[in-house]
Every structure is written in structure tokens, then in C-alpha cells.
Amino acid sequence: MRQESQEEEAFISDFCKRNNLPFYSKTLEKISGGNVEDRLRKERYNFLLEKAKKLKASVCLAHHLDDLAETVLKRFFENPRLYQLKGMQESSQREGVTLLRPLLSFRKQELLGYLNKHAYKYFEDMTNLDLQFTRNRMRHNILPTLEQQFGKSIQENLQRHAYQADLLEDYLNKKIEKLCALKQKTKDSVVYDFSNIEIHPLELQFFLEKVLNLKNLQKEQEFIKAFFENTKFAYQNIELKQRQLFVKIQSLVYN
């Protein structure tokens, strides 16, 4: 996709040969139309995960603090959920493969300073300068403007927000375990009897999204209102009456 990629591949291949390391690469057909950036990212992850599974290895990624800040801020504008404002993690799992991000606490300028100080060769991806991509506009326009207006770096604050969001999601996952335990199967539906249990609205919202895959914000709010007012609610294959929730089995994410 990029002319520079051939030079990068040759450099890395040579580095691996000189250091007796295995080297793997993949050439993609030209991709056009749609969200090219997102499709290329998926192709890259698919390749890394495929090799990691065959080699029974972990994948080490070079994401840094600036990447994390961009991700959190982008999610803030795209999604109103507090528990979804988390960003990348230093260690996570994807399809049974461990993903490691050891540079996540370092600013990009710190890393470049280290490379320049020790005269290490590195490559800049020129597509990162293309402002047609949302992430690049975040990187080159929005974040610098925010820092200029506030007069201080905001990356570390966004990192802390990501950590708090991760803690909140973990907390809510544990809280809805008691709701999932109330599941009872009938012939054609699953019933959750919430009539004798206290539930916080945030727990209920999290349950609707994570377990029932109900992600329409307006419908979630209508459901929660009906639940606490003890009135009936019906939406697609979901029905609520007397705080008993009936869900057609076909509509469940999992049974």
C-alpha cells in the first residue's frame, strides 16, 4: 500500500538475518473504498495473530502514550459510555493470544529522543500525516489545540481516565454476575426474574448492553425507566413485566 513499505521490509529482514531471528511478511493486494485504514488494521492483526498462534508466541506492539490518548479522546466523542472510555492495555488477550504494549507509558517524543540519541534507524509512516483520517486529525490538530488552550499536556490525564474506565468495566462485570445467575430457560425464551433484587441503573444498563446486546441508547433508557416504575416494556424479542424479563432465545448473544 505504501512505497516505503518495501524499504522497511528489506531493512527488517536484513536485521533479522544478522541477528539470527525468524522473519515473516505478507504482501496485500491493493485495498480501495470504504474505511481503508480500519481494513488494513484488521489485516495486520489477522496476520500477527495467525503467526502467533502457529508459533505459540505473544505479540509485542509499539503503541505509545500518544496513541492511547488519541484512542480515549476519539471514544469520548463517539460513545457516551463511561466504561467504554478505556484505551489499550499494557497486556491484553485477543483470540487467545497475549498482546504486549511495553511502550504505553512513554510519549512519542521521548521514544524519538532515545532513538536519535543512540543513532538507531527508524521509519516514519507517512500515512500518519494524511489528515483525511480521523485519527491523524486528532493527532495533529485536535490534541495540540487542546494542549495549547489548556496550557499543559493532557495525555497523562487521558491515560488516567482510561485506567479508571477499565476499573469501572471490571467492577460492572463482577456486579452483573448476580443478574446473570438469575437466568432460567423455558421452551422458547430465557427469563430473568429481578423482582426480589436491588439493581443500580448503571448495573442494569451494563447488563442490557453486555448480555442482551441492547445498544440503542433511547431504548435502554426506556427500559430502565419502565423497570424502576414497574411498568411493561416491549422491544423486538425483549419483554419486561413485573420486573421479569423475557427474552426470545434467538435474540440472545449467548445462552
Secondary structure as a PSIPRED ss2 file (coil, helix, strand):
# PSIPRED VFORMAT (PSIPRED V4.0)

   1 M C   1.000  0.000  0.000
   2 R C   1.000  0.000  0.000
   3 Q C   1.000  0.000  0.000
   4 E H   0.000  1.000  0.000
   5 S H   0.000  1.000  0.000
   6 Q H   0.000  1.000  0.000
   7 E H   0.000  1.000  0.000
   8 E H   0.000  1.000  0.000
   9 E H   0.000  1.000  0.000
  10 A H   0.000  1.000  0.000
  11 F H   0.000  1.000  0.000
  12 I H   0.000  1.000  0.000
  13 S H   0.000  1.000  0.000
  14 D H   0.000  1.000  0.000
  15 F H   0.000  1.000  0.000
  16 C H   0.000  1.000  0.000
  17 K H   0.000  1.000  0.000
  18 R H   0.000  1.000  0.000
  19 N C   1.000  0.000  0.000
  20 N C   1.000  0.000  0.000
  21 L C   1.000  0.000  0.000
  22 P C   1.000  0.000  0.000
  23 F C   1.000  0.000  0.000
  24 Y C   1.000  0.000  0.000
  25 S C   1.000  0.000  0.000
  26 K C   1.000  0.000  0.000
  27 T C   1.000  0.000  0.000
  28 L C   1.000  0.000  0.000
  29 E C   1.000  0.000  0.000
  30 K C   1.000  0.000  0.000
  31 I C   1.000  0.000  0.000
  32 S C   1.000  0.000  0.000
  33 G C   1.000  0.000  0.000
  34 G C   1.000  0.000  0.000
  35 N C   1.000  0.000  0.000
  36 V H   0.000  1.000  0.000
  37 E H   0.000  1.000  0.000
  38 D H   0.000  1.000  0.000
  39 R H   0.000  1.000  0.000
  40 L H   0.000  1.000  0.000
  41 R H   0.000  1.000  0.000
  42 K H   0.000  1.000  0.000
  43 E H   0.000  1.000  0.000
  44 R H   0.000  1.000  0.000
  45 Y H   0.000  1.000  0.000
  46 N H   0.000  1.000  0.000
  47 F H   0.000  1.000  0.000
  48 L H   0.000  1.000  0.000
  49 L H   0.000  1.000  0.000
  50 E H   0.000  1.000  0.000
  51 K H   0.000  1.000  0.000
  52 A H   0.000  1.000  0.000
  53 K H   0.000  1.000  0.000
  54 K H   0.000  1.000  0.000
  55 L H   0.000  1.000  0.000
  56 K C   1.000  0.000  0.000
  57 A C   1.000  0.000  0.000
  58 S C   1.000  0.000  0.000
  59 V E   0.000  0.000  1.000
  60 C E   0.000  0.000  1.000
  61 L C   1.000  0.000  0.000
  62 A C   1.000  0.000  0.000
  63 H C   1.000  0.000  0.000
  64 H C   1.000  0.000  0.000
  65 L H   0.000  1.000  0.000
  66 D H   0.000  1.000  0.000
  67 D H   0.000  1.000  0.000
  68 L H   0.000  1.000  0.000
  69 A H   0.000  1.000  0.000
  70 E H   0.000  1.000  0.000
  71 T H   0.000  1.000  0.000
  72 V H   0.000  1.000  0.000
  73 L H   0.000  1.000  0.000
  74 K H   0.000  1.000  0.000
  75 R H   0.000  1.000  0.000
  76 F H   0.000  1.000  0.000
  77 F H   0.000  1.000  0.000
  78 E H   0.000  1.000  0.000
  79 N C   1.000  0.000  0.000
  80 P C   1.000  0.000  0.000
  81 R C   1.000  0.000  0.000
  82 L H   0.000  1.000  0.000
  83 Y H   0.000  1.000  0.000
  84 Q H   0.000  1.000  0.000
  85 L C   1.000  0.000  0.000
  86 K C   1.000  0.000  0.000
  87 G C   1.000  0.000  0.000
  88 M C   1.000  0.000  0.000
  89 Q C   1.000  0.000  0.000
  90 E C   1.000  0.000  0.000
  91 S E   0.000  0.000  1.000
  92 S E   0.000  0.000  1.000
  93 Q E   0.000  0.000  1.000
  94 R E   0.000  0.000  1.000
  95 E C   1.000  0.000  0.000
  96 G C   1.000  0.000  0.000
  97 V E   0.000  0.000  1.000
  98 T E   0.000  0.000  1.000
  99 L E   0.000  0.000  1.000
 100 L E   0.000  0.000  1.000
 101 R C   1.000  0.000  0.000
 102 P C   1.000  0.000  0.000
 103 L C   1.000  0.000  0.000
 104 L C   1.000  0.000  0.000
 105 S C   1.000  0.000  0.000
 106 F C   1.000  0.000  0.000
 107 R C   1.000  0.000  0.000
 108 K H   0.000  1.000  0.000
 109 Q H   0.000  1.000  0.000
 110 E H   0.000  1.000  0.000
 111 L H   0.000  1.000  0.000
 112 L H   0.000  1.000  0.000
 113 G H   0.000  1.000  0.000
 114 Y H   0.000  1.000  0.000
 115 L H   0.000  1.000  0.000
 116 N H   0.000  1.000  0.000
 117 K H   0.000  1.000  0.000
 118 H C   1.000  0.000  0.000
 119 A C   1.000  0.000  0.000
 120 Y C   1.000  0.000  0.000
 121 K C   1.000  0.000  0.000
 122 Y C   1.000  0.000  0.000
 123 F C   1.000  0.000  0.000
 124 E C   1.000  0.000  0.000
 125 D C   1.000  0.000  0.000
 126 M H   0.000  1.000  0.000
 127 T H   0.000  1.000  0.000
 128 N H   0.000  1.000  0.000
 129 L H   0.000  1.000  0.000
 130 D C   1.000  0.000  0.000
 131 L C   1.000  0.000  0.000
 132 Q C   1.000  0.000  0.000
 133 F C   1.000  0.000  0.000
 134 T H   0.000  1.000  0.000
 135 R H   0.000  1.000  0.000
 136 N H   0.000  1.000  0.000
 137 R H   0.000  1.000  0.000
 138 M H   0.000  1.000  0.000
 139 R H   0.000  1.000  0.000
 140 H H   0.000  1.000  0.000
 141 N H   0.000  1.000  0.000
 142 I H   0.000  1.000  0.000
 143 L H   0.000  1.000  0.000
 144 P H   0.000  1.000  0.000
 145 T H   0.000  1.000  0.000
 146 L H   0.000  1.000  0.000
 147 E H   0.000  1.000  0.000
 148 Q H   0.000  1.000  0.000
 149 Q H   0.000  1.000  0.000
 150 F H   0.000  1.000  0.000
 151 G C   1.000  0.000  0.000
 152 K C   1.000  0.000  0.000
 153 S C   1.000  0.000  0.000
 154 I C   1.000  0.000  0.000
 155 Q H   0.000  1.000  0.000
 156 E H   0.000  1.000  0.000
 157 N H   0.000  1.000  0.000
 158 L H   0.000  1.000  0.000
 159 Q H   0.000  1.000  0.000
 160 R H   0.000  1.000  0.000
 161 H H   0.000  1.000  0.000
 162 A H   0.000  1.000  0.000
 163 Y H   0.000  1.000  0.000
 164 Q H   0.000  1.000  0.000
 165 A H   0.000  1.000  0.000
 166 D H   0.000  1.000  0.000
 167 L H   0.000  1.000  0.000
 168 L H   0.000  1.000  0.000
 169 E H   0.000  1.000  0.000
 170 D H   0.000  1.000  0.000
 171 Y H   0.000  1.000  0.000
 172 L H   0.000  1.000  0.000
 173 N H   0.000  1.000  0.000
 174 K H   0.000  1.000  0.000
 175 K H   0.000  1.000  0.000
 176 I C   1.000  0.000  0.000
 177 E H   0.000  1.000  0.000
 178 K H   0.000  1.000  0.000
 179 L H   0.000  1.000  0.000
 180 C H   0.000  1.000  0.000
 181 A C   1.000  0.000  0.000
 182 L C   1.000  0.000  0.000
 183 K E   0.000  0.000  1.000
 184 Q E   0.000  0.000  1.000
 185 K E   0.000  0.000  1.000
 186 T C   1.000  0.000  0.000
 187 K C   1.000  0.000  0.000
 188 D C   1.000  0.000  0.000
 189 S E   0.000  0.000  1.000
 190 V E   0.000  0.000  1.000
 191 V E   0.000  0.000  1.000
 192 Y E   0.000  0.000  1.000
 193 D E   0.000  0.000  1.000
 194 F C   1.000  0.000  0.000
 195 S C   1.000  0.000  0.000
 196 N C   1.000  0.000  0.000
 197 I C   1.000  0.000  0.000
 198 E C   1.000  0.000  0.000
 199 I C   1.000  0.000  0.000
 200 H C   1.000  0.000  0.000
 201 P H   0.000  1.000  0.000
 202 L H   0.000  1.000  0.000
 203 E H   0.000  1.000  0.000
 204 L H   0.000  1.000  0.000
 205 Q H   0.000  1.000  0.000
 206 F H   0.000  1.000  0.000
 207 F H   0.000  1.000  0.000
 208 L H   0.000  1.000  0.000
 209 E H   0.000  1.000  0.000
 210 K H   0.000  1.000  0.000
 211 V C   1.000  0.000  0.000
 212 L C   1.000  0.000  0.000
 213 N C   1.000  0.000  0.000
 214 L C   1.000  0.000  0.000
 215 K C   1.000  0.000  0.000
 216 N C   1.000  0.000  0.000
 217 L H   0.000  1.000  0.000
 218 Q H   0.000  1.000  0.000
 219 K H   0.000  1.000  0.000
 220 E H   0.000  1.000  0.000
 221 Q H   0.000  1.000  0.000
 222 E H   0.000  1.000  0.000
 223 F H   0.000  1.000  0.000
 224 I H   0.000  1.000  0.000
 225 K H   0.000  1.000  0.000
 226 A H   0.000  1.000  0.000
 227 F H   0.000  1.000  0.000
 228 F H   0.000  1.000  0.000
 229 E H   0.000  1.000  0.000
 230 N C   1.000  0.000  0.000
 231 T C   1.000  0.000  0.000
 232 K C   1.000  0.000  0.000
 233 F E   0.000  0.000  1.000
 234 A E   0.000  0.000  1.000
 235 Y E   0.000  0.000  1.000
 236 Q C   1.000  0.000  0.000
 237 N C   1.000  0.000  0.000
 238 I E   0.000  0.000  1.000
 239 E E   0.000  0.000  1.000
 240 L E   0.000  0.000  1.000
 241 K E   0.000  0.000  1.000
 242 Q C   1.000  0.000  0.000
 243 R C   1.000  0.000  0.000
 244 Q E   0.000  0.000  1.000
 245 L E   0.000  0.000  1.000
 246 F E   0.000  0.000  1.000
 247 V E   0.000  0.000  1.000
 248 K E   0.000  0.000  1.000
 249 I H   0.000  1.000  0.000
 250 Q H   0.000  1.000  0.000
 251 S H   0.000  1.000  0.000
 252 L C   1.000  0.000  0.000
 253 V C   1.000  0.000  0.000
 254 Y C   1.000  0.000  0.000
 255 N C   1.000  0.000  0.000
